[in-house]
Amino acid sequence: MRLPFRRAHDREERDTKTGDGRIAYEWIALSVTTIGVLMASIDGSAVIIALPTILADLQASFITMMWVLLGYLLIVAAIVPVVGRLADILGRKNLYNIGFIIFTVGSLLCGLSLPQFHGLDLLVYRMIQGVGGALLMTNSVVIVTDAFRKGGIGFALGVNGVAFSAGFLLGPLVGGVLTAISWRLVFLVNVPIGIFGTIWGVWKLREPVVPLADQTFDWAGAVTFTTGLTALLLAVSFYAFPITSVWVVYALCAVTVVSFAAFVFVEGRVRQPMLNLHLLSNRVFAYATAASGLSGLARGAVLFVLIFFLQGPYGLDPLLAGILLTPFGLGLIVTAPISGRLSDRYGARYLATGGLLIDAGALVGLATVTSTTPYWVLAVLMALIGGGAGIFWSPNTNAAMSSVRPHERGAASGIRTMVQNTGQMLAIAIAFPLVLSTLPVAVLYHVFLYGGGLNSAPAVLAAFELGMHQAFLVSAAISACGAVISFMRPKQAPHDATAAYDAVTSGS
């Protein structure tokens, strides 16, 4: 039996034997994806630092500024499954480069936002950035998995993790410096980087896996699923940040149920469904994806809550608060490439499980901190959470992506990313009502945007710390559940594309 991705595999073998730049291409592919990850991560943390200045300059409301952050996350979470399916039909290279273009254009528009729209145009442009981010995020993991061979995928994914952490660490510094000149530069700085990344990708990226012939896109499935997931995430967001009537939340929940029911009906009647649910019959992929979702649910709100803590009980300004989050990124930088390399040799089961257990323990520790806790204690706990995330992410992603056939990796990446990002959005809905519901709106507004502390209001401080402790304990329990799921994955999992390919062909 000749599998549909045999041509690409054979071509790769010829390239290796003839010395036709196979190893060089691995690093080229990694460099292109690393640029995208670095750009997006710097932008994410820099925007938080710039928010007070943006709010004042655009005369926007606090809720609008929160949606500048949440809107990006919502768009990314909602469309990554569609992007993943399109990647398998159209190819990863084209969609990744289109993602660079869209993210760059979105960044340019963000930098040109006008005061007369009071931040609403910025919100729309951030969603455009989110479309580009979804294209970059979904395809980068697939491109790396396609490019690297046995013994290298985990390490390469770890390098991408380092790029994300480096961007997160640089973001507050870059955001602070650029905002001092003009907040618009926080977005405009992405333009030259995006142009370079696009040119580099168009010039150097390949399509090592030939898309299957006679592929069709399931538009009905895409519309019903995206509508349902978007309605769900909007309902969750409106619950966490109540800016509308409760009846709107109920209506969105109804839309969610109807849309998902329609999606199930449609998917049972199409030859090539939008969401390849049969991938979940692969136990390695199913357990890795479930663990990824629970990890996102456990850690999704941690950084947001810690920002409030540093600016509230600790009384710091936003720039210093952002800088003091550095231990989280440092922990991930140290552990991600090491755990990725180890997963190439020993598999993901014990590494990923251990990372989630470390996170659970550190989250329990965060449930004890107060305004009088020394910063070094907080720094150690943040480093442990970042380290646990690095130990988990590279091996878990390696296992998930290496366990599926090459022509299904786009769909697999879309499903895995969707589950993880949905977990992160749900985490905000769980944590923020616990932490912020007791804060008066005026206090909440001032603390998040300007810092300055809560010590002048001891009752509010006590309520905030109690809610924060409850949120971290819930997160710790979720991380522990994720560790159980991670440990349940099969002991012997294929570590790379070659092993996955051989496992399929040996049974043909």
Secondary structure by P-SEA (a helix, b strand, c coil): ccccaaaaaaaaaaaaaaccaaaaaaaaaaaaaaaaaaaaaaaaaaaaaaaaaaaaaacccaaaaaaaaaaaaaaaaccaaaaaaaaaaccaaaaaaaaaaaaaaaaaaaaaccccccaaaaaaaaaaaaaaaaaaaaaaaaaaaaccccccaaaaaaaaaaaaaaaaaaaaaaaaaaaaaccccccccaaaaaaaaaaaaaaccccccccccccccaaaaaaaaaaaaaaaaaaaaaaacccccaaaaaaaaaaaaaaaaaaaaaaacccccccccccccaaaaaaaaaaaaaaaaaccaaaaaaaaaaaacccccaaaaaaaaaaaaaaaaacaaaaaaaaaccccaaaaaaaaaaaaaaaaaaacccccccaaaaaaaaaaaaaaaaaccaaaaaaaaaaccccaaaaaaaaaaaaaaaaaaaaaaaccccccccccaaaaaaaacccccccccaaaaaaaaaaaaaaaaaaaaaaaaaaaaaaaccccccccaaaaaaaaaaac
